[in-house]
Amino acid sequence: MTIIPTALLALLLGAGPSAKLTVTADGKKLARALDKMEVEKHWLPKLHIGDWKTGEPDGKKGGPPTHCSLFVSAACYRLKAPMLNPPPQTFLSNRQQQWLQKEGKKLGWVRVKDMLKAQRLANEGVIVVASYRNPDPKKAGHIAMVRPAVISAEKITKSGPRICQAGATNYNDIDLKTGFKHHPGAWSKKEILFFAYKPGK
């Protein structure tokens, strides 16, 4: 299978690398839904999360220090997309990637192999996640929601699509490269996978 470089793919689709992708009405609706979750105020790091659907802490100790997977679970729950949810919370992001490739595939999740395609789908209102499974089973991976954005193929090639995430730092809107920076090799070794939820596929 031939993999076409992102910039070349953009040219074949009729847009230069500096041309910006547009966001449809459904994409704007998806962006508003992610904004309403206020991820920068909930699912905060170093707090024990009592309710994964709201990201509210319960004052207890223990549990994972960051909550990327809980946020993705909550986002998918609100968007009515199936996802592997807690409990347990520990190493959930690693298990979510495994689930997306097996059980999730049967429920409508499909692999997206190109960053530009992942951004295009999100811009059309399709639910897309970016997932990194840590090769060390004793260490957490990372997972985030790809969010709709007016962005060029050139910028996507340079730093990835825009994402919404909880993690060591919670971001409502950040580039993929920055969002996954706490996982050395995830970006540089191209180990981040993309999955889109397409019911009925």
Secondary structure, 3 states (H helix, E strand, C coil): CCCCCHHHHHHHCCCCCCCECCCCHHHHHHHHHHHHCCCCCCCCCCCCEEECCCCEECCCCCCCCCCHHHHHHHHHHHCCCCCCCCCCCCCHHHHHHHHHHCHHHHCCEEEECCHHHHHHHHHCCCCEEEEECCCCCCCCCEEEEECCCCCEHHHHHHHCCEEEECCCCCEEEEEHHHHCCCCCCCCCCCCCEEEEECCCC
